[in-house]
């Protein structure tokens, strides 16, 4: 997964306006940091998305 796909999925899940704020502010327990911090630290987007998916309890078809 590329960063562009990660952001497209997050935009779809939360809406474009809110997704960026959420990624910068919400600490994901599985990552121990925010999604933005994880991506900035080099965590693969696929791994970050998996944590986001669990945190938001998204449906299986968005996995």
Phi and psi in degrees as a GROMACS rama.xvg file:
@    title "Ramachandran Plot"
@    xaxis  label "Phi"
@    yaxis  label "Psi"
@TYPE xy
-93.9092  164.298  UNK-2
-58.2098  -38.1232  UNK-3
-62.6101  -39.0066  UNK-4
-68.871  -39.6304  UNK-5
-56.0972  -50.4763  UNK-6
-66.8781  -35.3104  UNK-7
-63.5169  -41.8567  UNK-8
-66.2872  -41.9415  UNK-9
-67.2054  -39.522  UNK-10
-59.6523  -42.2525  UNK-11
-64.3795  -40.5038  UNK-12
-72.6271  -39.259  UNK-13
-117.8  -11.596  UNK-14
93.2987  143.048  UNK-15
-57.4216  -44.4974  UNK-16
-66.0755  -44.6712  UNK-17
-80.3647  -30.1204  UNK-18
-59.7574  -39.3178  UNK-19
-67.5321  -42.474  UNK-20
-63.9788  -45.4002  UNK-21
-59.5912  -45.6561  UNK-22
-62.5387  -27.6183  UNK-23
-89.7011  -20.839  UNK-24
-113.973  -30.9523  UNK-25
-85.6522  118.271  UNK-26
-82.3721  121.325  UNK-27
-89.6166  118.643  UNK-28
-53.3546  -44.9644  UNK-29
-60.5508  -28.4941  UNK-30
-98.1625  -22.0665  UNK-31
73.0399  17.0619  UNK-32
-166.691  178.337  UNK-33
-76.7039  165.139  UNK-34
-61.8488  -41.9525  UNK-35
-63.1211  -43.9175  UNK-36
-61.8923  -41.0189  UNK-37
-63.8885  -45.9108  UNK-38
-62.666  -43.2277  UNK-39
-62.9455  -29.7667  UNK-40
-83.4442  -2.48813  UNK-41
95.5828  8.37703  UNK-42
-66.3678  132.145  UNK-43
-57.6258  138  UNK-44
-54.9056  -34.0765  UNK-45
-62.3853  -40.8601  UNK-46
-68.369  -41.048  UNK-47
-64.3426  -43.3663  UNK-48
-61.0967  -41.235  UNK-49
-59.1463  -40.9773  UNK-50
-68.5969  -40.7386  UNK-51
-61.9088  -46.3354  UNK-52
-56.5209  -44.0301  UNK-53
-67.9067  -43.886  UNK-54
-63.011  -38.3951  UNK-55
-87.9552  -5.58746  UNK-56
51.9455  50.6254  UNK-57
-75.801  158.044  UNK-58
-65.5943  157.919  UNK-59
-57.4982  -33.4844  UNK-60
-70.0592  -6.74238  UNK-61
-104.203  7.19699  UNK-62
